[in-house]
Amino acid sequence: MDVENRKNGESNVFQMPLHYPRYSKEDYQGMPEWKLDRVLADYGLSTYGDLAHKRDFAIGAFLWISTRNLKLYGQDKSSSPN
């Protein structure tokens, strides 16, 4: 998708990567800042802030609760009282 800024003739191109990043929480916690910046930039996300902020942001954006671990969070459907 091409987006052209009509005021100053600049064009910006955003292309969503085909694959979701497959890093673990530990990977993000040990990732150097330059690599973390690259991962965030590849997905069009902000690279502003200190390293701790970027790590927390990446973990929140890319890691999801596994359906196998729902019981740990009290969301296991088989344990609902019926």
C-alpha angles and dihedrals in degrees: 000000000000120000118191123202102220095198098065104010095247120143127207124199123201120187121180111224114243095233132055112234112264102207125133125228088259090053091054092046092055098036116119115244095247091056093045089051089052094050092049093045092049088061095043093251127142119273094190122118136047124307094264091053092049092050093049091047093050092047091050094045100044108027122075133185108267115239087228090062099048090108088065090059097045093251100109106134093207091063095053112120110246 
